[in-house]
Amino acid sequence: MSLDDYGVQVFERLRSCIDPARACELLAEVDAALIATDVSDGARMEFWQSLNHELNVIAHRLSRPSTRSVISVRSVIAVAQAAIAQYQRRLKSEA
């Protein structure tokens, strides 16, 4: 499986998350998997940037009036983006 394919898979799993805590757990699993496969720092940074971009697109589309389900999705996105930012900061500090 390519890194792009893995990113699509992760994105789809995030989209189905309804619990922000589970989104954090999922991204921690993804980070561990990327580290375990010896993916380069640059490739990991691109992976996180791409995933963050896709989450931004979804968040932008959710700018309609809030419903309970939209609020839940926004929470998942916010938590996921915070986790991604943490992984990106760590990658920059390791460089």
N, C-alpha and C positions, 0 to 999 in steps of 0.2 A: 504494500500500500504506500502510495506517495504521501508526502507531507501535506500536499494540497487536499488529497482525498481524506486524510486524517482530520484536517481542519474542517472540512465540510461535515464529517461525522460528529465532531465535537460541537460544531455550531447547531446541528440538528438536535443533539442531546440537550444543549443549553435551551433551545427554543421550547423543548418539552418540559423543562424544569418549572415547577411551581413553588419551589422552596429555595429562597436565597442561600440558606446554609448548604443545601445540596449542590447548588451551583459552585460554591467555594470548594466543596469536596471534589467535585468533578474536575475543576481546574487544577487543583493540587495533584490529582491523579495524572492529569495530562502533563503537567510540569515534570513530575517524576518520570513519566514515560519518555518524554523528550530527552531528559538528562540521561536516562538509562540507555538510550539508543545512540548516544554520542552525536546527536545532531549539533552542528556548529552553532556558536553563539549568534552569528549573523542570521542563520536560518531560523533559529528560535525567535529572534527579534522580529523577523518578517512574519512568522507564524502568529505571534501575539498581536502585531500591528494589524494584520489581516482580520483576525478574529474580532479585535476591538472595532475595526471599521464596520464589519457586518453588524455588530451590536449597535453601533451608532445609527446605522440605517434603520434598524428595527425600532430603536428608541424614537427616531424622528417620525416614523410612521405612526407612532402611538401618541402623537401630540393632540389627538382628539379629546373630547371630554372623558374624564376618568370613569371607568366602571371598576368593579371589584377585580375582574380578571386582568384588566389593563394595569391596575395598581400592582398586582402580583407580578406581572411580567416586567414592569418597570423596576420593581425591587430586585428581581433576579438579574436584570441587566446592570443595574447600579452596582450590585455586589460583584458580579462577574468582571465589570470594568475596573473596579477597585483592585481586585485580585490580579488582573492582567497588568495594571500599572505597577503593582508590587513586583511582579516577575520581570517587567521591563527595567525597572530601577535596579534590580539585582544584576541583570545582565550588563547594564551600563557600568555598574560599579566593579564588575569582574573583568571588564575589558581593559 
